[in-house]
Amino acid sequence: MQKIMEALHNADRDRNGSYNKDELKQALRDLGAYFPNWRAYRAFGKADANNDGQISGEEIDTLIEYLHSCGFGK
């Protein structure tokens, strides 16, 4: 999970602690995703509970769990 958190931290361009789709796509590329656009779309469907176009707060925990369940960060 440390690798996932590192990739997310590095992709957070504006350093606001939340992630938009472009930032998440970059993190997924850094994690070696074959289809980062598709994977980001799926991740937003799982983690963006309030549908505001940002993954923030408790949604980040859901995102990390989802990415880990997909095999990232191992």
PDB file with SEQRES, HELIX, SHEET and CRYST1 records, atoms N, CA, C and O in Angstrom:
SEQRES   1 A   74  MET GLN LYS ILE MET GLU ALA LEU HIS ASN ALA ASP ARG          
SEQRES   2 A   74  ASP ARG ASN GLY SER TYR ASN LYS ASP GLU LEU LYS GLN          
SEQRES   3 A   74  ALA LEU ARG ASP LEU GLY ALA TYR PHE PRO ASN TRP ARG          
SEQRES   4 A   74  ALA TYR ARG ALA PHE GLY LYS ALA ASP ALA ASN ASN ASP          
SEQRES   5 A   74  GLY GLN ILE SER GLY GLU GLU ILE ASP THR LEU ILE GLU          
SEQRES   6 A   74  TYR LEU HIS SER CYS GLY PHE GLY LYS                          
HELIX    1 AA1 GLN A    2  ALA A   11  1                                  10    
HELIX    2 AA2 LYS A   21  ASP A   30  1                                  10    
HELIX    3 AA3 PRO A   36  ALA A   47  1                                  12    
HELIX    4 AA4 GLU A   58  SER A   69  1                                  12    
CRYST1    1.000    1.000    1.000  90.00  90.00  90.00 P 1           1          
ATOM      1  N   MET A   1       0.813  -1.196   0.000  1.00  0.00           N  
ATOM      2  CA  MET A   1       0.000   0.000   0.000  1.00  0.00           C  
ATOM      3  C   MET A   1       0.860   1.265   0.000  1.00  0.00           C  
ATOM      4  O   MET A   1       0.416   2.331  -0.426  1.00  0.00           O  
ATOM      5  N   GLN A   2       2.082   1.129   0.479  1.00  0.00           N  
ATOM      6  CA  GLN A   2       2.997   2.274   0.495  1.00  0.00           C  
ATOM      7  C   GLN A   2       3.260   2.790  -0.917  1.00  0.00           C  
ATOM      8  O   GLN A   2       3.330   4.000  -1.136  1.00  0.00           O  
ATOM      9  N   LYS A   3       3.407   1.868  -1.881  1.00  0.00           N  
ATOM     10  CA  LYS A   3       3.638   2.279  -3.273  1.00  0.00           C  
ATOM     11  C   LYS A   3       2.456   3.075  -3.814  1.00  0.00           C  
ATOM     12  O   LYS A   3       2.642   4.055  -4.535  1.00  0.00           O  
ATOM     13  N   ILE A   4       1.259   2.661  -3.472  1.00  0.00           N  
ATOM     14  CA  ILE A   4       0.058   3.368  -3.930  1.00  0.00           C  
ATOM     15  C   ILE A   4       0.042   4.778  -3.350  1.00  0.00           C  
ATOM     16  O   ILE A   4      -0.187   5.747  -4.073  1.00  0.00           O  
ATOM     17  N   MET A   5       0.283   4.891  -2.065  1.00  0.00           N  
ATOM     18  CA  MET A   5       0.265   6.206  -1.421  1.00  0.00           C  
ATOM     19  C   MET A   5       1.352   7.115  -1.986  1.00  0.00           C  
ATOM     20  O   MET A   5       1.128   8.313  -2.160  1.00  0.00           O  
ATOM     21  N   GLU A   6       2.525   6.558  -2.274  1.00  0.00           N  
ATOM     22  CA  GLU A   6       3.608   7.341  -2.881  1.00  0.00           C  
ATOM     23  C   GLU A   6       3.207   7.844  -4.257  1.00  0.00           C  
ATOM     24  O   GLU A   6       3.406   9.017  -4.575  1.00  0.00           O  
ATOM     25  N   ALA A   7       2.643   6.960  -5.075  1.00  0.00           N  
ATOM     26  CA  ALA A   7       2.233   7.351  -6.425  1.00  0.00           C  
ATOM     27  C   ALA A   7       1.160   8.436  -6.377  1.00  0.00           C  
ATOM     28  O   ALA A   7       1.194   9.377  -7.170  1.00  0.00           O  
ATOM     29  N   LEU A   8       0.216   8.311  -5.461  1.00  0.00           N  
ATOM     30  CA  LEU A   8      -0.821   9.328  -5.320  1.00  0.00           C  
ATOM     31  C   LEU A   8      -0.215  10.658  -4.879  1.00  0.00           C  
ATOM     32  O   LEU A   8      -0.552  11.710  -5.421  1.00  0.00           O  
ATOM     33  N   HIS A   9       0.666  10.607  -3.910  1.00  0.00           N  
ATOM     34  CA  HIS A   9       1.307  11.835  -3.420  1.00  0.00           C  
ATOM     35  C   HIS A   9       2.070  12.530  -4.547  1.00  0.00           C  
ATOM     36  O   HIS A   9       1.979  13.748  -4.699  1.00  0.00           O  
ATOM     37  N   ASN A  10       2.816  11.767  -5.333  1.00  0.00           N  
ATOM     38  CA  ASN A  10       3.595  12.344  -6.431  1.00  0.00           C  
ATOM     39  C   ASN A  10       2.701  12.906  -7.542  1.00  0.00           C  
ATOM     40  O   ASN A  10       3.081  13.860  -8.222  1.00  0.00           O  
ATOM     41  N   ALA A  11       1.533  12.325  -7.724  1.00  0.00           N  
ATOM     42  CA  ALA A  11       0.628  12.769  -8.792  1.00  0.00           C  
ATOM     43  C   ALA A  11      -0.222  13.972  -8.380  1.00  0.00           C  
ATOM     44  O   ALA A  11      -0.845  14.601  -9.235  1.00  0.00           O  
ATOM     45  N   ASP A  12      -0.258  14.299  -7.102  1.00  0.00           N  
ATOM     46  CA  ASP A  12      -1.073  15.415  -6.604  1.00  0.00           C  
ATOM     47  C   ASP A  12      -0.381  16.727  -6.949  1.00  0.00           C  
ATOM     48  O   ASP A  12       0.356  17.287  -6.138  1.00  0.00           O  
ATOM     49  N   ARG A  13      -0.630  17.210  -8.171  1.00  0.00           N  
ATOM     50  CA  ARG A  13       0.068  18.387  -8.697  1.00  0.00           C  
ATOM     51  C   ARG A  13      -0.174  19.656  -7.901  1.00  0.00           C  
ATOM     52  O   ARG A  13       0.749  20.438  -7.675  1.00  0.00           O  
ATOM     53  N   ASP A  14      -1.410  19.862  -7.476  1.00  0.00           N  
ATOM     54  CA  ASP A  14      -1.722  21.105  -6.769  1.00  0.00           C  
ATOM     55  C   ASP A  14      -1.573  20.981  -5.254  1.00  0.00           C  
ATOM     56  O   ASP A  14      -1.829  21.936  -4.521  1.00  0.00           O  
ATOM     57  N   ARG A  15      -1.162  19.816  -4.793  1.00  0.00           N  
ATOM     58  CA  ARG A  15      -0.880  19.548  -3.375  1.00  0.00           C  
ATOM     59  C   ARG A  15      -2.040  19.903  -2.448  1.00  0.00           C  
ATOM     60  O   ARG A  15      -1.834  20.409  -1.345  1.00  0.00           O  
ATOM     61  N   ASN A  16      -3.264  19.632  -2.910  1.00  0.00           N  
ATOM     62  CA  ASN A  16      -4.426  19.922  -2.082  1.00  0.00           C  
ATOM     63  C   ASN A  16      -4.947  18.689  -1.340  1.00  0.00           C  
ATOM     64  O   ASN A  16      -5.917  18.782  -0.588  1.00  0.00           O  
ATOM     65  N   GLY A  17      -4.309  17.544  -1.548  1.00  0.00           N  
ATOM     66  CA  GLY A  17      -4.701  16.336  -0.843  1.00  0.00           C  
ATOM     67  C   GLY A  17      -5.892  15.610  -1.436  1.00  0.00           C  
ATOM     68  O   GLY A  17      -6.354  14.620  -0.869  1.00  0.00           O  
ATOM     69  N   SER A  18      -6.401  16.084  -2.568  1.00  0.00           N  
ATOM     70  CA  SER A  18      -7.469  15.378  -3.265  1.00  0.00           C  
ATOM     71  C   SER A  18      -7.001  15.117  -4.691  1.00  0.00           C  
ATOM     72  O   SER A  18      -6.034  15.715  -5.164  1.00  0.00           O  
ATOM     73  N   TYR A  19      -7.703  14.214  -5.364  1.00  0.00           N  
ATOM     74  CA  TYR A  19      -7.250  13.770  -6.676  1.00  0.00           C  
ATOM     75  C   TYR A  19      -8.359  13.904  -7.708  1.00  0.00           C  
ATOM     76  O   TYR A  19      -9.474  13.425  -7.503  1.00  0.00           O  
ATOM     77  N   ASN A  20      -8.041  14.563  -8.825  1.00  0.00           N  
ATOM     78  CA  ASN A  20      -8.972  14.598  -9.945  1.00  0.00           C  
ATOM     79  C   ASN A  20      -8.602  13.463 -10.897  1.00  0.00           C  
ATOM     80  O   ASN A  20      -7.651  12.729 -10.630  1.00  0.00           O  
ATOM     81  N   LYS A  21      -9.323  13.306 -11.986  1.00  0.00           N  
ATOM     82  CA  LYS A  21      -9.072  12.170 -12.884  1.00  0.00           C  
ATOM     83  C   LYS A  21      -7.687  12.221 -13.516  1.00  0.00           C  
ATOM     84  O   LYS A  21      -7.039  11.185 -13.662  1.00  0.00           O  
ATOM     85  N   ASP A  22      -7.225  13.403 -13.890  1.00  0.00           N  
ATOM     86  CA  ASP A  22      -5.896  13.498 -14.508  1.00  0.00           C  
ATOM     87  C   ASP A  22      -4.801  13.097 -13.528  1.00  0.00           C  
ATOM     88  O   ASP A  22      -3.855  12.402 -13.897  1.00  0.00           O  
ATOM     89  N   GLU A  23      -4.929  13.533 -12.287  1.00  0.00           N  
ATOM     90  CA  GLU A  23      -3.935  13.165 -11.278  1.00  0.00           C  
ATOM     91  C   GLU A  23      -3.975  11.664 -11.014  1.00  0.00           C  
ATOM     92  O   GLU A  23      -2.931  11.030 -10.859  1.00  0.00           O  
ATOM     93  N   LEU A  24      -5.170  11.101 -10.963  1.00  0.00           N  
ATOM     94  CA  LEU A  24      -5.288   9.666 -10.736  1.00  0.00           C  
ATOM     95  C   LEU A  24      -4.732   8.873 -11.912  1.00  0.00           C  
ATOM     96  O   LEU A  24      -4.084   7.845 -11.714  1.00  0.00           O  
ATOM     97  N   LYS A  25      -4.976   9.340 -13.134  1.00  0.00           N  
ATOM     98  CA  LYS A  25      -4.408   8.659 -14.308  1.00  0.00           C  
ATOM     99  C   LYS A  25      -2.889   8.644 -14.233  1.00  0.00           C  
ATOM    100  O   LYS A  25      -2.266   7.632 -14.553  1.00  0.00           O  
ATOM    101  N   GLN A  26      -2.285   9.752 -13.814  1.00  0.00           N  
ATOM    102  CA  GLN A  26      -0.830   9.807 -13.701  1.00  0.00           C  
ATOM    103  C   GLN A  26      -0.335   8.827 -12.644  1.00  0.00           C  
ATOM    104  O   GLN A  26       0.657   8.130 -12.858  1.00  0.00           O  
ATOM    105  N   ALA A  27      -1.019   8.770 -11.511  1.00  0.00           N  
ATOM    106  CA  ALA A  27      -0.633   7.824 -10.464  1.00  0.00           C  
ATOM    107  C   ALA A  27      -0.726   6.391 -10.979  1.00  0.00           C  
ATOM    108  O   ALA A  27       0.145   5.568 -10.698  1.00  0.00           O  
ATOM    109  N   LEU A  28      -1.771   6.099 -11.723  1.00  0.00           N  
ATOM    110  CA  LEU A  28      -1.935   4.747 -12.267  1.00  0.00           C  
ATOM    111  C   LEU A  28      -0.853   4.420 -13.291  1.00  0.00           C  
ATOM    112  O   LEU A  28      -0.363   3.291 -13.337  1.00  0.00           O  
ATOM    113  N   ARG A  29      -0.481   5.396 -14.108  1.00  0.00           N  
ATOM    114  CA  ARG A  29       0.644   5.178 -15.041  1.00  0.00           C  
ATOM    115  C   ARG A  29       1.909   4.845 -14.252  1.00  0.00           C  
ATOM    116  O   ARG A  29       2.646   3.924 -14.605  1.00  0.00           O  
ATOM    117  N   ASP A  30       2.153   5.601 -13.183  1.00  0.00           N  
ATOM    118  CA  ASP A  30       3.340   5.374 -12.358  1.00  0.00           C  
ATOM    119  C   ASP A  30       3.313   4.001 -11.687  1.00  0.00           C  
ATOM    120  O   ASP A  30       4.359   3.412 -11.415  1.00  0.00           O  
ATOM    121  N   LEU A  31       2.118   3.505 -11.428  1.00  0.00           N  
ATOM    122  CA  LEU A  31       1.975   2.181 -10.825  1.00  0.00           C  
ATOM    123  C   LEU A  31       2.019   1.064 -11.855  1.00  0.00           C  
ATOM    124  O   LEU A  31       2.000  -0.112 -11.492  1.00  0.00           O  
ATOM    125  N   GLY A  32       2.077   1.418 -13.140  1.00  0.00           N  
ATOM    126  CA  GLY A  32       2.217   0.411 -14.191  1.00  0.00           C  
ATOM    127  C   GLY A  32       0.911  -0.083 -14.777  1.00  0.00           C  
ATOM    128  O   GLY A  32       0.878  -1.165 -15.364  1.00  0.00           O  
ATOM    129  N   ALA A  33      -0.166   0.672 -14.639  1.00  0.00           N  
ATOM    130  CA  ALA A  33      -1.457   0.250 -15.187  1.00  0.00           C  
ATOM    131  C   ALA A  33      -1.395   0.199 -16.713  1.00  0.00           C  
ATOM    132  O   ALA A  33      -0.832   1.091 -17.348  1.00  0.00           O  
ATOM    133  N   TYR A  34      -1.975  -0.842 -17.290  1.00  0.00           N  
ATOM    134  CA  TYR A  34      -2.011  -0.974 -18.748  1.00  0.00           C  
ATOM    135  C   TYR A  34      -3.010  -0.013 -19.380  1.00  0.00           C  
ATOM    136  O   TYR A  34      -2.760   0.518 -20.462  1.00  0.00           O  
ATOM    137  N   PHE A  35      -4.119   0.209 -18.728  1.00  0.00           N  
ATOM    138  CA  PHE A  35      -5.167   1.087 -19.245  1.00  0.00           C  
ATOM    139  C   PHE A  35      -5.525   2.124 -18.176  1.00  0.00           C  
ATOM    140  O   PHE A  35      -6.584   2.029 -17.556  1.00  0.00           O  
ATOM    141  N   PRO A  36      -4.652   3.110 -17.957  1.00  0.00           N  
ATOM    142  CA  PRO A  36      -4.886   4.052 -16.858  1.00  0.00           C  
ATOM    143  C   PRO A  36      -6.169   4.862 -16.998  1.00  0.00           C  
ATOM    144  O   PRO A  36      -6.784   5.197 -15.985  1.00  0.00           O  
ATOM    145  N   ASN A  37      -6.593   5.187 -18.213  1.00  0.00           N  
ATOM    146  CA  ASN A  37      -7.841   5.935 -18.376  1.00  0.00           C  
ATOM    147  C   ASN A  37      -9.034   5.119 -17.897  1.00  0.00           C  
ATOM    148  O   ASN A  37      -9.877   5.617 -17.151  1.00  0.00           O  
ATOM    149  N   TRP A  38      -9.101   3.879 -18.325  1.00  0.00           N  
ATOM    150  CA  TRP A  38     -10.186   2.998 -17.929  1.00  0.00           C  
ATOM    151  C   TRP A  38     -10.141   2.726 -16.427  1.00  0.00           C  
ATOM    152  O   TRP A  38     -11.171   2.752 -15.753  1.00  0.00           O  
ATOM    153  N   ARG A  39      -8.944   2.467 -15.911  1.00  0.00           N  
ATOM    154  CA  ARG A  39      -8.805   2.163 -14.486  1.00  0.00           C  
ATOM    155  C   ARG A  39      -9.203   3.373 -13.643  1.00  0.00           C  
ATOM    156  O   ARG A  39      -9.820   3.207 -12.591  1.00  0.00           O  
ATOM    157  N   ALA A  40      -8.859   4.596 -14.086  1.00  0.00           N  
ATOM    158  CA  ALA A  40      -9.250   5.809 -13.361  1.00  0.00           C  
ATOM    159  C   ALA A  40     -10.766   5.959 -13.362  1.00  0.00           C  
ATOM    160  O   ALA A  40     -11.359   6.325 -12.347  1.00  0.00           O  
ATOM    161  N   TYR A  41     -11.388   5.679 -14.492  1.00  0.00           N  
ATOM    162  CA  TYR A  41     -12.844   5.734 -14.592  1.00  0.00           C  
ATOM    163  C   TYR A  41     -13.488   4.778 -13.582  1.00  0.00           C  
ATOM    164  O   TYR A  41     -14.422   5.146 -12.869  1.00  0.00           O  
ATOM    165  N   ARG A  42     -12.976   3.559 -13.536  1.00  0.00           N  
ATOM    166  CA  ARG A  42     -13.501   2.557 -12.599  1.00  0.00           C  
ATOM    167  C   ARG A  42     -13.260   2.976 -11.152  1.00  0.00           C  
ATOM    168  O   ARG A  42     -14.137   2.816 -10.303  1.00  0.00           O  
ATOM    169  N   ALA A  43     -12.086   3.505 -10.873  1.00  0.00           N  
ATOM    170  CA  ALA A  43     -11.751   3.927  -9.517  1.00  0.00           C  
ATOM    171  C   ALA A  43     -12.669   5.055  -9.058  1.00  0.00           C  
ATOM    172  O   ALA A  43     -13.111   5.068  -7.910  1.00  0.00           O  
ATOM    173  N   PHE A  44     -12.955   5.992  -9.940  1.00  0.00           N  
ATOM    174  CA  PHE A  44     -13.867   7.073  -9.575  1.00  0.00           C  
ATOM    175  C   PHE A  44     -15.262   6.530  -9.287  1.00  0.00           C  
ATOM    176  O   PHE A  44     -15.942   7.015  -8.383  1.00  0.00           O  
ATOM    177  N   GLY A  45     -15.685   5.540 -10.039  1.00  0.00           N  
ATOM    178  CA  GLY A  45     -16.983   4.929  -9.783  1.00  0.00           C  
ATOM    179  C   GLY A  45     -17.058   4.274  -8.415  1.00  0.00           C  
ATOM    180  O   GLY A  45     -18.114   4.266  -7.783  1.00  0.00           O  
ATOM    181  N   LYS A  46     -15.954   3.731  -7.963  1.00  0.00           N  
ATOM    182  CA  LYS A  46     -15.907   3.073  -6.656  1.00  0.00           C  
ATOM    183  C   LYS A  46     -15.695   4.058  -5.517  1.00  0.00           C  
ATOM    184  O   LYS A  46     -16.296   3.902  -4.454  1.00  0.00           O  
ATOM    185  N   ALA A  47     -14.847   5.079  -5.717  1.00  0.00           N  
ATOM    186  CA  ALA A  47     -14.383   5.892  -4.595  1.00  0.00           C  
ATOM    187  C   ALA A  47     -15.028   7.268  -4.471  1.00  0.00           C  
ATOM    188  O   ALA A  47     -15.099   7.800  -3.363  1.00  0.00           O  
ATOM    189  N   ASP A  48     -15.494   7.857  -5.552  1.00  0.00           N  
ATOM    190  CA  ASP A  48     -16.030   9.223  -5.493  1.00  0.00           C  
ATOM    191  C   ASP A  48     -17.488   9.170  -5.035  1.00  0.00           C  
ATOM    192  O   ASP A  48     -18.407   9.276  -5.847  1.00  0.00           O  
ATOM    193  N   ALA A  49     -17.688   9.008  -3.733  1.00  0.00           N  
ATOM    194  CA  ALA A  49     -19.024   8.787  -3.172  1.00  0.00           C  
ATOM    195  C   ALA A  49     -19.965   9.976  -3.370  1.00  0.00           C  
ATOM    196  O   ALA A  49     -21.166   9.784  -3.561  1.00  0.00           O  
ATOM    197  N   ASN A  50     -19.438  11.194  -3.328  1.00  0.00           N  
ATOM    198  CA  ASN A  50     -20.307  12.369  -3.468  1.00  0.00           C  
ATOM    199  C   ASN A  50     -20.349  12.915  -4.891  1.00  0.00           C  
ATOM    200  O   ASN A  50     -20.964  13.951  -5.140  1.00  0.00           O  
ATOM    201  N   ASN A  51     -19.700  12.227  -5.822  1.00  0.00           N  
ATOM    202  CA  ASN A  51     -19.714  12.576  -7.252  1.00  0.00           C  
ATOM    203  C   ASN A  51     -19.339  14.027  -7.532  1.00  0.00           C  
ATOM    204  O   ASN A  51     -19.956  14.682  -8.372  1.00  0.00           O  
ATOM    205  N   ASP A  52     -18.315  14.529  -6.819  1.00  0.00           N  
ATOM    206  CA  ASP A  52     -17.882  15.910  -7.048  1.00  0.00           C  
ATOM    207  C   ASP A  52     -16.694  16.017  -8.003  1.00  0.00           C  
ATOM    208  O   ASP A  52     -16.181  17.112  -8.232  1.00  0.00           O  
ATOM    209  N   GLY A  53     -16.256  14.894  -8.556  1.00  0.00           N  
ATOM    210  CA  GLY A  53     -15.135  14.912  -9.490  1.00  0.00           C  
ATOM    211  C   GLY A  53     -13.781  14.946  -8.811  1.00  0.00           C  
ATOM    212  O   GLY A  53     -12.755  15.119  -9.470  1.00  0.00           O  
ATOM    213  N   GLN A  54     -13.772  14.785  -7.509  1.00  0.00           N  
ATOM    214  CA  GLN A  54     -12.543  14.744  -6.722  1.00  0.00           C  
ATOM    215  C   GLN A  54     -12.621  13.569  -5.758  1.00  0.00           C  
ATOM    216  O   GLN A  54     -13.685  13.258  -5.223  1.00  0.00           O  
ATOM    217  N   ILE A  55     -11.501  12.934  -5.547  1.00  0.00           N  
ATOM    218  CA  ILE A  55     -11.428  11.915  -4.501  1.00  0.00           C  
ATOM    219  C   ILE A  55     -10.681  12.558  -3.353  1.00  0.00           C  
ATOM    220  O   ILE A  55      -9.508  12.911  -3.480  1.00  0.00           O  
ATOM    221  N   SER A  56     -11.364  12.706  -2.238  1.00  0.00           N  
ATOM    222  CA  SER A  56     -10.779  13.408  -1.103  1.00  0.00           C  
ATOM    223  C   SER A  56     -11.298  12.814   0.202  1.00  0.00           C  
ATOM    224  O   SER A  56     -12.260  12.046   0.210  1.00  0.00           O  
ATOM    225  N   GLY A  57     -10.651  13.179   1.293  1.00  0.00           N  
ATOM    226  CA  GLY A  57     -11.080  12.739   2.619  1.00  0.00           C  
ATOM    227  C   GLY A  57     -11.124  11.229   2.737  1.00  0.00           C  
ATOM    228  O   GLY A  57     -10.175  10.534   2.373  1.00  0.00           O  
ATOM    229  N   GLU A  58     -12.232  10.732   3.249  1.00  0.00           N  
ATOM    230  CA  GLU A  58     -12.392   9.293   3.454  1.00  0.00           C  
ATOM    231  C   GLU A  58     -12.445   8.523   2.140  1.00  0.00           C  
ATOM    232  O   GLU A  58     -12.198   7.318   2.115  1.00  0.00           O  
ATOM    233  N   GLU A  59     -12.761   9.209   1.061  1.00  0.00           N  
ATOM    234  CA  GLU A  59     -12.797   8.550  -0.248  1.00  0.00           C  
ATOM    235  C   GLU A  59     -11.413   8.027  -0.633  1.00  0.00           C  
ATOM    236  O   GLU A  59     -11.302   7.049  -1.372  1.00  0.00           O  
ATOM    237  N   ILE A  60     -10.368   8.672  -0.138  1.00  0.00           N  
ATOM    238  CA  ILE A  60      -9.004   8.239  -0.457  1.00  0.00           C  
ATOM    239  C   ILE A  60      -8.747   6.844   0.093  1.00  0.00           C  
ATOM    240  O   ILE A  60      -8.093   6.029  -0.559  1.00  0.00           O  
ATOM    241  N   ASP A  61      -9.258   6.562   1.290  1.00  0.00           N  
ATOM    242  CA  ASP A  61      -9.109   5.219   1.853  1.00  0.00           C  
ATOM    243  C   ASP A  61      -9.774   4.179   0.956  1.00  0.00           C  
ATOM    244  O   ASP A  61      -9.221   3.105   0.722  1.00  0.00           O  
ATOM    245  N   THR A  62     -10.959   4.507   0.460  1.00  0.00           N  
ATOM    246  CA  THR A  62     -11.666   3.609  -0.451  1.00  0.00           C  
ATOM    247  C   THR A  62     -10.866   3.414  -1.732  1.00  0.00           C  
ATOM    248  O   THR A  62     -10.767   2.300  -2.247  1.00  0.00           O  
ATOM    249  N   LEU A  63     -10.296   4.501  -2.242  1.00  0.00           N  
ATOM    250  CA  LEU A  63      -9.476   4.430  -3.452  1.00  0.00           C  
ATOM    251  C   LEU A  63      -8.276   3.516  -3.238  1.00  0.00           C  
ATOM    252  O   LEU A  63      -7.997   2.652  -4.070  1.00  0.00           O  
ATOM    253  N   ILE A  64      -7.576   3.700  -2.144  1.00  0.00           N  
ATOM    254  CA  ILE A  64      -6.387   2.892  -1.863  1.00  0.00           C  
ATOM    255  C   ILE A  64      -6.766   1.414  -1.738  1.00  0.00           C  
ATOM    256  O   ILE A  64      -6.073   0.551  -2.276  1.00  0.00           O  
ATOM    257  N   GLU A  65      -7.849   1.123  -1.040  1.00  0.00           N  
ATOM    258  CA  GLU A  65      -8.309  -0.269  -0.911  1.00  0.00           C  
ATOM    259  C   GLU A  65      -8.665  -0.861  -2.274  1.00  0.00           C  
ATOM    260  O   GLU A  65      -8.337  -2.012  -2.562  1.00  0.00           O  
ATOM    261  N   TYR A  66      -9.338  -0.068  -3.109  1.00  0.00           N  
ATOM    262  CA  TYR A  66      -9.709  -0.546  -4.444  1.00  0.00           C  
ATOM    263  C   TYR A  66      -8.467  -0.838  -5.279  1.00  0.00           C  
ATOM    264  O   TYR A  66      -8.372  -1.895  -5.903  1.00  0.00           O  
ATOM    265  N   LEU A  67      -7.517   0.094  -5.293  1.00  0.00           N  
ATOM    266  CA  LEU A  67      -6.301  -0.111  -6.085  1.00  0.00           C  
ATOM    267  C   LEU A  67      -5.516  -1.309  -5.580  1.00  0.00           C  
ATOM    268  O   LEU A  67      -4.957  -2.069  -6.372  1.00  0.00           O  
ATOM    269  N   HIS A  68      -5.472  -1.480  -4.280  1.00  0.00           N  
ATOM    270  CA  HIS A  68      -4.774  -2.628  -3.714  1.00  0.00           C  
ATOM    271  C   HIS A  68      -5.465  -3.937  -4.121  1.00  0.00           C  
ATOM    272  O   HIS A  68      -4.802  -4.930  -4.422  1.00  0.00           O  
ATOM    273  N   SER A  69      -6.805  -3.926  -4.127  1.00  0.00           N  
ATOM    274  CA  SER A  69      -7.535  -5.143  -4.521  1.00  0.00           C  
ATOM    275  C   SER A  69      -7.345  -5.482  -5.993  1.00  0.00           C  
ATOM    276  O   SER A  69      -7.532  -6.627  -6.405  1.00  0.00           O  
ATOM    277  N   CYS A  70      -6.969  -4.473  -6.787  1.00  0.00           N  
ATOM    278  CA  CYS A  70      -6.702  -4.685  -8.220  1.00  0.00           C  
ATOM    279  C   CYS A  70      -5.275  -5.145  -8.481  1.00  0.00           C  
ATOM    280  O   CYS A  70      -4.900  -5.401  -9.625  1.00  0.00           O  
ATOM    281  N   GLY A  71      -4.479  -5.249  -7.423  1.00  0.00           N  
ATOM    282  CA  GLY A  71      -3.124  -5.766  -7.578  1.00  0.00           C  
ATOM    283  C   GLY A  71      -2.045  -4.707  -7.624  1.00  0.00           C  
ATOM    284  O   GLY A  71      -0.877  -5.038  -7.827  1.00  0.00           O  
ATOM    285  N   PHE A  72      -2.394  -3.452  -7.445  1.00  0.00           N  
ATOM    286  CA  PHE A  72      -1.388  -2.393  -7.462  1.00  0.00           C  
ATOM    287  C   PHE A  72      -0.728  -2.307  -6.087  1.00  0.00           C  
ATOM    288  O   PHE A  72      -1.344  -2.593  -5.060  1.00  0.00           O  
ATOM    289  N   GLY A  73       0.531  -1.909  -6.097  1.00  0.00           N  
ATOM    290  CA  GLY A  73       1.253  -1.685  -4.863  1.00  0.00           C  
ATOM    291  C   GLY A  73       1.799  -2.921  -4.192  1.00  0.00           C  
ATOM    292  O   GLY A  73       2.227  -2.868  -3.039  1.00  0.00           O  
ATOM    293  N   LYS A  74       1.790  -4.040  -4.905  1.00  0.00           N  
ATOM    294  CA  LYS A  74       2.309  -5.272  -4.310  1.00  0.00           C  
ATOM    295  C   LYS A  74       3.764  -5.462  -4.657  1.00  0.00           C  
ATOM    296  O   LYS A  74       4.374  -6.448  -4.242  1.00  0.00           O  
TER     297      LYS A  74                                                      
END                                                                             
